[in-house]
Amino acid sequence: MSKSRNLIISTALASTLVAGPALAEKFGLGREALPEEIAAWNVDIAPDGTGLPAGSGDAFTGEEVFAEACAICHGDFAEGRDNWPKLAGGEGTLADKDPLKTVGSYWPYLSTVWDYVNRSMPFGNAQSLTADEVYAITAYILYSNDLVDDDFVLSNENFMDVELPNAEGFIIDDRAETEYPIFNVACMSDCKESVEITMRAAVLDVTPEDEGTEAEEVAQTETEAPAAEEVAAAEPAEEAPAMAALDMELVAAGEKVFKKCKSCHTVGEGAKNKTGPGLNMIVGAPVGAVDGFKYSKPMKAAAEAGQTWTEEELAAFFAAPRKYMKGTKMSFNGLKKEADIAAVIEFLKNNGN
Amino acid sequence: MTDDTKDFAPSRRQFLSGAAAAGAGAVAGTAASAAGPDPLITEKQPWAQELGAGVDETPYGLPIKYESDVVRRNVEWLTADPISSINFTPIHALDGTITPQGCAFERHHSGAIELRKEDYRLMINGLVDKPLIFTYDDLERFPRENHVYFCECAANTGMEWAGAQLNGAQFTHGMVHNMEYTGVTLRTLLEEAGLDTAGDLKDKWVYVEGADASSNGRSIPMEKALDDCLVAFKANGEALRMEHGYPVRLVVPGWEGNMWVKWLRRIEVTDHAVESREETSKYTDTLEDGTSRKWTWAMDAKSVITSPSPQMPIKHGKGPLVITGLAWTGRGAITRVDVSKDGGKTWETARLAKPGEKMALTRFYLDTTWDGEEMLLQSRAMDDTGYVQPTKAQLREVRGENSIYHNNCIQTWWVNKDGEAENVEVS
């Protein structure tokens, strides 16, 4: 980075800096922020390490924490699952046709890793890691990228000793020099001799189907719709005795609790398998039987043993998933409050059960 | 109320699949081609005899059901999960320039959160004379401004770098919306906290951060923060929608949408860029040699024809045709838009609905006559810096194909003799 940002400040903007803030009228609104409040929110980490709390963690420990908190999306070896980000590999690919951008191959600053893991991860349970765990995970990500050994201990003391491979791989926006001087010609006629179609989107065929057609169809058959709704409404009514126990307040409370589950599970209309299985009709269903979901070995074993997700079994599972079933893919720490467990089960019962 | 108006236009899917191609142009409701008396006129229609809906039927009105296909759409394969994803504004079906909030594209990193005004707090800290906390009510007591600005995701058109891919203006160019914002200038709030402590402001930054679980944060140079950024709480006259950061978001005119932090909770004055995840690993633009540009904040001039386009085929056959689209620039105002029907061999200048406004969408029209022949439609925007929207080839020449972000190339729609349009690339 040879250039100073000041070079790209447009002259038009420079004048905004001159109107002295000292002259500004104050409104006396708001109140002074307390030190505790600033400490709670002001946790961003600068590239020079400013803001890092005291602490440490080694790559070996990091692997364990990573397996529990991160691997469900990022893979056991930080290689990424499905469309989730790959965190390791890709070194030397940045000039390739399909570069693999990871912490090891692309990220310029280790501070960004620590900051992001600490503030924004794990997905669906952000800001739940201790400082030592964040150091350990960061160390493990370095290890996954072959940048340190597995006994490497990362701490606030040695943090700045680590330089990421692509630290020098960035330049400041240079469009003003490389593009603006040449993107300024507007030819009006005889601009080229011939025009050929070189590529067509229809060949790839990756555009989502036009749902609008369905909307039109719905509108057209609308006169029949009320009758269909009546039928639909009538069916649950016949099952009413089984549903009578549903406490809708508890269902509503459970819907809120379910936000903790949403990063991996869906429920309700259109529910499908994501990182975890879709959960329609799950209460009372056989264990490990959601169509198309790849279960862990112990979950498969439970399925073969004919186990059922009774409310009691679900409650035990939700309280401490990995204690209940060692080796489950569900990397969730569990619901601590019994009230939350009861609520989320009630919510699940209201969805398809 | 019954619905008797159903049989007029073939469905869009039929158009796209070509099933209704033959003679499609003749079917569409053009009064001039009527063979006999129009029953819509000669017969009494139920809506002309029966009663309509009462005033309180929809306390907050939504578009009529016949417009139910004019909605945001997602491209599922783009991202791992809809909670950390993006969808697209139906720009093909809109006109004018203001985007209704309900169909303005969404982009979340950890989902859209429900944050009550009562629970909202905004902190200003760092190199300020006095760190401050504002409530939502505090913000409404500062002098307010109104401005119309476009917000474009840096990744808009990002799927088209390697070739024509998505077949619709909504999908190629729909990561953009344009709203009238009401809010307090960021400058007002920074001055309330006092900037004397910061000393020379030239090399200072403002780090802004959201209250959601993604804690999205971006570093903005002080001169931009003091120039035109807005801490907004209303859009198009009403409260921001949840998906756009209710109750308060930052507006960074002309600059990439990721910087428009939603659920804005903290503003920190610093002497460095934080180099957060969203300004290092993402929103940086890799060039052909593997080096990457960073701090590419401004959105360059861009335009697209919204109709005709793949989702908006010509249904009326030859004769008068309105070609229309949108143009915008993050570096000033649009001054001119040209349209080509032959893939860029010749160009004619379109009519701007209104003179271009700073960092806002501009609507253009080319009122023309279609001869029923094939067209390769393109539009080309120019702004008041003299910048001319480049072709994809020109962009690739400088950047290669791996930039992901900031693809503002000229778009081509191939319109065939039946009026159907397809996203193509031309030589």
Interface residues (C-beta under 8 A of the other chain):
Chain A: R5 N6 I8 I9 L13 A14 T16 L17 P21 A22 A24 K26 F27 L29 G30 R31 E32 A33 E37 I38 W41 N42 D44 I45 A46 P47 D48 C73 D82 N83 W84 L94 A95 K97 D98 P99 K101 V103 Y106 W107 P108 Y109 S111 T112 D115 Y116 R119 S120 F123 G124 A126 Q127 G169 F170 I171 I172 D173 D174 R175 T178 E179 Y180 I182 F183 N184 V185 A186 C187 M188 S189 D190 C191 K192 S194 V195 E196 I197 T198 M199 R200 A201 A202 L204 V206 T207 P208 E209 D210 E211 G212 T213 A215 E216 E217 V218 A219 Q220 E222 T223 K262 S263 K274 T275
Chain B: T2 D3 K6 S11 R12 R13 Q14 L16 K65 Y66 S68 D69 V70 R73 N74 V75 E76 W77 T79 A80 D81 I83 S84 H109 S110 G111 M123 I124 N125 G126 K130 P131 L132 I133 F134 T135 D138 R141 F142 G163 A164 Q165 L166 N167 G168 F171 R187 L190 E191 E192 G194 L195 D196 L201 K202 D203 Y207 E209 A213 S214 S215 N216 G217 P221 M222 E223 K224 L226 D227 R265 R266 E268 T270 H272 A273 V274 E275 S276 R277 T280 S281 T284 T286 E288 D289 G290 T291 S292 R293 K294 W295 T296 W297 A298 D300 P310 Q311 R336 D338 D342 G343 G344 K345 T346 W347 E348 L376 R380 M382 T385 G386 Y387 V388 Q389 P390 Q394 V398 E401 N402 W414 E422 N423 V424 E425 V426 S427
